Amino acid sequence: MHVRPRPLIAPAVLVALAAALTACSGHPDRPAAPARSASAPPSGSASPSATAPATATPSASAVTPTPASASAPASPAAPGKTPAAAPAVVTRLSLTAAAASGGGLKLVRGGPAQEFTVTVHNGNSQAYGHLLIAFQMEPLTGEPGDLPGPATPFVLERRDPATGTWRAADLRIATDAKPAHLYTGGTALARDAVRTERYRLRATATGPTGSSPLLVYAIDADAAEGTRADFEHPGHVSLPLTTRRIL
C-alpha cells in the first residue's frame, strides 16, 4: 500500500501571511490591530461640532446671571428723611412809642406840640376786629403859685393817614384804670400785621406843670366783660412826659 506524503503548502502559506502582516504593521513582535469599519468614526477623537456644546455650556452659565438675580432689580438707596418742621413760635402783640425828638416828651405850657409815634406789632396768635389805642396819664400836681388849670390841660391829636389832617384824640387824666369793655371803636388788625400811627401833644398856657408818664394801651374793644386784663389790653407802653413853664 502506497502512502501519499502530507502536503507542506499550508505551513508555508501561514509563514508567508505572517511575514506580510509584520511588514504592514512595522512591529514584528506585535500583532496587527484589527481592521476597523469605514463607517465608524475614530473613538480617540471627536469632531469640533460635537465638542463645542460641551465646552460652551459651562462658560455661558458663568457669564449669564441666573433668572432670579436678573429679575430682582437693585434696590435703590433709601432717600434721606426730611426732618419735621419745628412748630411755629407763638407770638403776641407788642407796642412801642417814641418821641420824634428822641427820649420823652418835653412840653412847655403854651408852647408848640411835640410829635410821637405809636407802633403796633401784632403776633400770630390772634387777629383783632376792633383794636384801638388809648392814652391815660395821672394829674400833675403843679408848682407853687400855679393857678388852677383848665379842664383840658393837654391837647392830644392824631394824624389821619388818609387825609393828613390832625384830629382830636382822647386823653384820659385819672388815677384809676378804665375797664377795657367800656371802650368802643378801633380798627381791624390781622395776624403779624404792623401799624404805625402819628400823634402830637401840647400843653395849654394855663395848665399844670410837672412830670408824669404818658401811658399808651392797645385795647381789644371786642373783649367781653370779665376777660383777663392781658387779653383786654394785650399791649401797653409808657412815654416819659415833662411839662414846664416858659420862664
C-alpha positions as CSV (number, residue, x, y, z in Angstrom):
1,M,0.0,0.0,0.0
2,H,1.4,3.3,-1.1
3,V,1.1,6.2,1.5
4,R,1.0,9.7,0.0
5,P,3.1,12.3,1.8
6,R,1.2,15.2,3.5
7,P,1.4,18.4,1.6
8,L,3.6,21.1,3.1
9,I,1.9,24.0,1.4
10,A,-0.3,25.1,4.4
11,P,2.6,25.8,6.7
12,A,4.4,27.7,4.0
13,V,1.4,29.8,3.4
14,L,0.9,30.7,7.0
15,V,4.5,31.8,7.3
16,A,4.1,34.0,4.2
17,L,1.0,35.6,5.7
18,A,2.7,36.3,9.0
19,A,5.6,38.0,7.3
20,A,3.3,40.1,5.2
21,L,1.4,41.3,8.3
22,T,4.6,42.1,10.1
23,A,5.8,44.2,7.3
24,C,2.5,46.2,7.2
25,S,2.4,47.0,11.0
26,G,6.1,47.9,11.3
27,H,6.3,45.9,14.6
28,P,7.5,42.4,14.1
29,D,6.8,41.5,17.7
30,R,3.3,43.0,18.0
31,P,0.2,41.6,16.1
32,A,-1.6,44.0,13.7
33,A,-4.6,45.8,15.0
34,P,-7.9,44.5,13.8
35,A,-9.3,46.4,10.8
36,R,-12.0,49.0,11.6
37,S,-15.1,49.6,9.9
38,A,-15.0,52.6,7.4
39,S,-18.4,53.9,8.6
40,A,-17.5,54.1,12.3
41,P,-15.7,57.3,13.4
42,P,-12.4,57.0,15.3
43,S,-13.0,56.6,19.0
44,G,-10.0,58.6,20.1
45,S,-11.1,62.0,18.8
46,A,-14.3,63.9,18.5
47,S,-15.5,66.3,15.8
48,P,-15.4,70.1,16.6
49,S,-19.1,70.3,16.3
50,A,-19.6,67.6,18.8
51,T,-17.3,69.0,21.5
52,A,-18.3,72.7,21.1
53,P,-21.6,72.5,23.1
54,A,-19.8,70.6,25.9
55,T,-17.2,73.4,26.4
56,A,-19.6,76.3,25.7
57,T,-22.2,75.4,28.3
58,P,-20.1,76.0,31.4
59,S,-18.8,79.4,30.1
60,A,-22.3,80.5,29.2
61,S,-23.7,79.6,32.6
62,A,-20.8,81.5,34.3
63,V,-21.4,84.8,32.4
64,T,-25.2,84.8,32.1
65,P,-26.9,85.6,35.5
66,T,-29.5,83.3,36.9
67,P,-33.1,84.2,36.2
68,A,-33.6,85.0,39.9
69,S,-30.8,87.5,40.0
70,A,-31.8,89.0,36.6
71,S,-35.4,89.6,37.6
72,A,-34.6,91.2,41.0
73,P,-33.6,94.9,40.4
74,A,-31.1,96.5,42.6
75,S,-32.8,98.2,45.5
76,P,-32.4,102.0,45.3
77,A,-30.7,103.8,48.2
78,A,-33.2,104.9,50.8
79,P,-33.9,108.6,50.5
80,G,-32.9,110.7,53.4
81,K,-35.8,111.7,55.7
82,T,-36.6,115.4,55.8
83,P,-36.7,116.5,59.4
84,A,-40.1,117.7,60.5
85,A,-40.5,121.4,60.6
86,A,-40.4,122.8,64.1
87,P,-43.7,124.2,65.3
88,A,-44.1,128.0,64.9
89,V,-43.3,130.0,68.0
90,V,-46.4,131.7,69.3
91,T,-46.1,135.5,69.4
92,R,-48.3,138.1,70.9
93,L,-49.0,141.7,70.2
94,S,-46.4,144.3,71.3
95,L,-46.5,148.1,71.4
96,T,-43.8,150.7,71.1
97,A,-43.9,154.5,71.5
98,A,-41.2,157.0,70.6
99,A,-40.9,160.8,70.6
100,A,-39.9,162.4,67.3
101,S,-37.1,164.3,69.1
102,G,-35.8,161.2,70.9
103,G,-36.3,160.3,74.5
104,G,-39.5,161.5,76.1
105,L,-41.9,164.4,75.6
106,K,-40.7,167.7,76.9
107,L,-43.5,170.3,76.7
108,V,-43.7,173.9,77.6
109,R,-47.0,175.5,78.7
110,G,-48.5,177.3,75.8
111,G,-45.6,176.1,73.5
112,P,-45.8,174.0,70.3
113,A,-46.9,170.4,70.2
114,Q,-44.5,167.6,70.1
115,E,-44.9,164.6,67.9
116,F,-44.5,160.9,68.7
117,T,-45.4,157.7,67.1
118,V,-47.1,154.5,68.3
119,T,-46.3,151.2,66.5
120,V,-48.4,148.1,67.0
121,H,-46.7,144.8,66.1
122,N,-49.3,142.1,66.2
123,G,-48.3,138.5,66.8
124,N,-49.5,135.3,65.2
125,S,-51.8,134.1,68.0
126,Q,-54.8,136.4,67.4
127,A,-56.4,138.7,64.9
128,Y,-58.4,141.7,66.2
129,G,-61.6,143.0,64.8
130,H,-61.6,146.3,66.7
131,L,-58.2,147.3,68.2
132,L,-57.8,150.9,69.4
133,I,-55.0,152.9,71.0
134,A,-56.0,154.6,74.3
135,F,-54.0,157.2,76.3
136,Q,-54.0,158.0,80.0
137,M,-51.9,160.0,82.5
138,E,-52.2,161.0,86.1
139,P,-52.9,164.6,87.0
140,L,-49.9,166.8,87.5
141,T,-49.6,168.3,91.0
142,G,-48.3,171.6,89.7
143,E,-45.8,174.0,91.2
144,P,-46.2,176.5,94.0
145,G,-48.1,179.6,92.7
146,D,-49.8,177.8,89.8
147,L,-53.4,178.8,89.3
148,P,-56.0,176.1,88.9
149,G,-55.6,174.7,85.5
150,P,-58.2,174.4,82.8
151,A,-60.4,171.4,82.4
152,T,-58.3,170.3,79.4
153,P,-54.6,171.0,80.3
154,F,-53.4,169.0,77.4
155,V,-54.5,168.6,73.8
156,L,-53.8,165.3,72.0
157,E,-54.3,164.9,68.3
158,R,-53.9,162.0,65.8
159,R,-52.9,162.4,62.2
160,D,-55.3,160.9,59.8
161,P,-53.1,158.9,57.3
162,A,-55.7,159.2,54.5
163,T,-56.0,163.0,54.5
164,G,-53.0,164.2,56.5
165,T,-55.4,166.1,58.9
166,W,-54.8,166.3,62.6
167,R,-57.9,165.2,64.5
168,A,-58.6,165.3,68.3
169,A,-57.9,162.1,70.2
170,D,-59.0,161.1,73.7
171,L,-56.6,161.6,76.6
172,R,-57.9,160.3,80.0
173,I,-56.4,162.0,83.0
174,A,-57.1,159.9,86.1
175,T,-55.5,157.7,88.7
176,D,-57.7,154.7,88.1
177,A,-57.9,152.4,85.0
178,K,-60.9,152.4,82.7
179,P,-62.2,148.9,82.0
180,A,-61.5,147.7,78.5
181,H,-65.1,146.7,77.8
182,L,-66.2,150.3,78.1
183,Y,-64.1,151.4,75.2
184,T,-65.6,151.5,71.7
185,G,-64.2,151.9,68.2
186,G,-61.0,150.7,66.9
187,T,-59.9,149.1,63.6
188,A,-59.1,145.6,62.4
189,L,-55.6,144.2,62.8
190,A,-54.6,141.0,61.1
191,R,-52.1,138.4,62.5
192,D,-48.5,139.5,62.1
193,A,-49.6,143.0,60.9
194,V,-47.7,146.1,61.8
195,R,-49.3,149.5,62.1
196,T,-47.7,152.9,63.0
197,E,-49.7,156.0,63.8
198,R,-48.6,159.6,64.4
199,Y,-49.7,161.7,67.3
200,R,-48.9,165.1,68.8
201,L,-49.4,166.5,72.3
202,R,-49.2,170.1,73.6
203,A,-49.7,171.8,77.0
204,T,-52.1,174.7,77.3
205,A,-50.9,178.1,78.5
206,T,-52.5,177.8,82.0
207,G,-52.1,174.1,82.5
208,P,-50.2,172.4,85.4
209,T,-46.5,171.6,85.3
210,G,-44.6,168.6,86.4
211,S,-43.8,165.1,85.2
212,S,-45.9,162.1,84.7
213,P,-45.6,159.2,82.2
214,L,-48.0,159.1,79.3
215,L,-49.5,155.6,79.3
216,V,-50.4,154.0,75.9
217,Y,-52.6,151.0,75.7
218,A,-53.7,148.7,72.9
219,I,-57.4,147.9,73.7
220,D,-59.4,145.0,72.3
221,A,-62.8,146.6,72.1
222,D,-64.4,143.3,71.4
223,A,-63.3,141.8,74.7
224,A,-66.2,140.8,76.9
225,E,-66.6,142.0,80.5
226,G,-64.6,139.8,82.8
227,T,-61.9,138.9,80.3
228,R,-58.4,138.7,81.7
229,A,-56.6,142.0,81.7
230,D,-53.8,140.9,79.5
231,F,-56.4,140.0,76.8
232,E,-58.4,143.1,77.3
233,H,-55.4,145.3,76.7
234,P,-52.8,143.0,75.1
235,G,-50.2,145.7,74.8
236,H,-49.1,148.7,76.8
237,V,-46.1,151.1,77.0
238,S,-45.2,154.4,78.7
239,L,-43.6,157.5,77.3
240,P,-41.9,160.0,79.7
241,L,-43.6,163.4,79.8
242,T,-42.4,166.6,81.4
243,T,-44.2,170.0,81.3
244,R,-42.7,173.2,82.5
245,R,-43.3,176.9,82.4
246,I,-41.9,179.2,79.7
247,L,-39.8,181.2,82.1
